Amino acid sequence: MSDGGPTGRQRVRVDAEAHGLAVEIVSRPAADTLEDAASLLGVGPSDVVKSLVVRRHDGSFLFALVPGDRQISWAKLRSVVGVNKLSLPRPEIALDATGYERGTITPLGSTTAWPVFADERITGRRVALGAGEHGYSAFVDADALITAYAATVADISD
């Protein structure tokens, strides 16, 4: 960060430690596709978890964690959250809400601890997600992540 504050990776590490979550941050080259990113990380596409910041109608946000090879199901997520309207905010709004740019977003170290909703398909394995900075990924045990961040686990993807 240009203001001399902690880097995104540092925020991820500090927050993970505060939550008792083991995290391994690895450097990785840029990738053009999900398949390339997964290959560079030595995992399958479903093990690369997308951390999406989602805006509620009231202006608050939540995180939706979805396997890389699936898409968020708006109808399913709305049902689980219990609202009629959800949307993806513009990149600058997502940055304001989390302190992270798109492509680096993660619940770990977010400037606000928004609620986390995890797709049930990420459970029971080690997954890679954004690490707060471009060129890095964070590996975590999905079940430990869900526990540490009190995530709601449900079928939220297609």
C-alpha positions as CSV (number, residue, x, y, z in Angstrom):
1,M,0.0,0.0,0.0
2,S,1.3,3.4,-0.9
3,D,0.3,5.0,2.5
4,G,3.0,3.0,4.3
5,G,0.4,0.7,5.9
6,P,0.7,-3.0,5.9
7,T,0.6,-4.8,2.6
8,G,-2.4,-7.0,1.6
9,R,-0.3,-10.1,2.4
10,Q,0.6,-8.8,5.8
11,R,-3.1,-8.0,6.5
12,V,-4.0,-11.6,5.5
13,R,-1.3,-13.1,7.7
14,V,-2.2,-10.9,10.8
15,D,-5.9,-11.6,10.5
16,A,-5.4,-15.3,9.9
17,E,-3.2,-15.5,13.0
18,A,-5.8,-13.6,15.0
19,H,-8.4,-16.2,13.9
20,G,-6.1,-19.2,14.6
21,L,-6.1,-20.0,10.9
22,A,-2.9,-21.5,9.3
23,V,-2.3,-19.8,6.0
24,E,0.4,-20.4,3.4
25,I,1.0,-17.5,1.0
26,V,2.7,-18.4,-2.3
27,S,4.0,-16.3,-5.1
28,R,2.6,-17.1,-8.5
29,P,2.8,-15.6,-12.0
30,A,-0.1,-14.0,-13.6
31,A,-2.5,-16.4,-15.3
32,D,-5.0,-15.7,-18.1
33,T,-7.4,-18.5,-17.3
34,L,-8.6,-20.4,-14.3
35,E,-7.0,-23.5,-15.7
36,D,-3.7,-21.7,-16.0
37,A,-3.9,-20.4,-12.4
38,A,-4.8,-23.8,-11.1
39,S,-1.9,-25.4,-13.0
40,L,0.6,-22.9,-11.7
41,L,-0.6,-23.6,-8.1
42,G,-0.6,-27.4,-8.7
43,V,-4.3,-27.8,-7.9
44,G,-7.5,-28.5,-9.8
45,P,-9.8,-25.6,-11.0
46,S,-12.3,-26.3,-8.2
47,D,-9.6,-25.8,-5.6
48,V,-9.1,-22.2,-6.6
49,V,-11.8,-20.4,-4.7
50,K,-13.2,-17.1,-5.9
51,S,-13.8,-14.6,-3.0
52,L,-16.6,-12.4,-4.3
53,V,-17.6,-9.3,-2.4
54,V,-21.4,-8.9,-2.8
55,R,-23.5,-5.9,-2.1
56,R,-26.8,-6.1,-0.2
57,H,-29.6,-3.7,-1.0
58,D,-29.0,-1.9,2.3
59,G,-25.5,-1.0,1.2
60,S,-23.7,-3.6,3.4
61,F,-21.6,-6.4,2.0
62,L,-20.9,-10.1,2.3
63,F,-18.3,-12.5,1.0
64,A,-19.3,-15.4,-1.2
65,L,-16.7,-18.1,-1.6
66,V,-17.3,-20.2,-4.7
67,P,-15.2,-22.9,-6.4
68,G,-13.3,-21.6,-9.4
69,D,-15.0,-23.9,-11.8
70,R,-18.5,-22.8,-10.7
71,Q,-20.6,-19.6,-10.9
72,I,-22.4,-17.9,-8.1
73,S,-26.1,-18.7,-8.1
74,W,-27.8,-15.4,-7.3
75,A,-31.2,-17.1,-6.6
76,K,-29.6,-19.6,-4.2
77,L,-27.5,-16.9,-2.4
78,R,-30.4,-14.6,-2.1
79,S,-32.4,-17.4,-0.5
80,V,-29.7,-18.3,2.0
81,V,-29.1,-14.6,2.9
82,G,-32.8,-14.0,3.1
83,V,-32.9,-11.0,0.8
84,N,-34.5,-10.1,-2.5
85,K,-31.6,-8.2,-4.0
86,L,-27.8,-8.7,-4.2
87,S,-25.3,-7.4,-6.7
88,L,-21.6,-7.3,-7.5
89,P,-20.3,-3.8,-6.8
90,R,-18.1,-1.8,-9.1
91,P,-14.4,-2.4,-8.6
92,E,-13.9,0.8,-6.7
93,I,-16.8,0.0,-4.3
94,A,-15.4,-3.5,-3.7
95,L,-12.0,-1.9,-2.9
96,D,-13.6,0.6,-0.5
97,A,-15.6,-2.3,1.2
98,T,-12.6,-4.6,1.6
99,G,-9.4,-2.7,1.1
100,Y,-8.5,-5.2,-1.7
101,E,-8.6,-4.8,-5.5
102,R,-10.5,-7.3,-7.6
103,G,-8.4,-10.4,-8.1
104,T,-6.9,-10.2,-4.6
105,I,-10.1,-10.1,-2.5
106,T,-10.3,-12.4,0.5
107,P,-12.2,-12.3,3.8
108,L,-8.8,-12.6,5.5
109,G,-7.7,-9.1,6.5
110,S,-10.6,-7.3,5.0
111,T,-10.9,-3.7,6.3
112,T,-14.4,-4.7,7.4
113,A,-15.2,-8.2,8.7
114,W,-18.3,-8.8,6.4
115,P,-20.2,-12.1,6.9
116,V,-18.9,-15.0,4.9
117,F,-21.0,-17.5,2.9
118,A,-19.1,-20.5,1.5
119,D,-20.3,-22.9,-1.1
120,E,-20.7,-26.3,0.3
121,R,-18.4,-27.7,-2.4
122,I,-15.3,-26.1,-0.9
123,T,-15.4,-28.1,2.3
124,G,-13.1,-31.0,3.2
125,R,-10.0,-29.8,1.4
126,R,-7.2,-27.4,1.0
127,V,-8.0,-24.5,-1.2
128,A,-6.3,-21.5,-2.8
129,L,-7.8,-18.0,-2.6
130,G,-6.8,-14.4,-2.9
131,A,-4.0,-13.2,-0.7
132,G,-4.6,-9.5,-0.7
133,E,-2.1,-8.7,-3.4
134,H,-1.7,-9.5,-7.1
135,G,0.8,-12.2,-7.8
136,Y,0.1,-14.2,-4.6
137,S,-2.4,-16.9,-3.5
138,A,-3.2,-18.1,0.0
139,F,-3.6,-21.8,0.8
140,V,-5.9,-22.7,3.7
141,D,-7.8,-25.6,4.9
142,A,-11.4,-24.8,3.9
143,D,-13.0,-26.3,7.0
144,A,-10.7,-24.3,9.2
145,L,-11.5,-21.2,7.2
146,I,-15.2,-21.8,7.6
147,T,-14.8,-22.3,11.4
148,A,-12.5,-19.3,11.9
149,Y,-14.7,-16.9,10.1
150,A,-18.0,-18.4,11.2
151,A,-19.0,-18.8,7.6
152,T,-22.5,-20.0,6.6
153,V,-22.1,-23.1,4.4
154,A,-24.7,-23.7,1.7
155,D,-25.3,-24.5,-1.9
156,I,-24.7,-21.1,-3.5
157,S,-23.3,-22.0,-6.9
158,D,-24.2,-23.5,-10.2
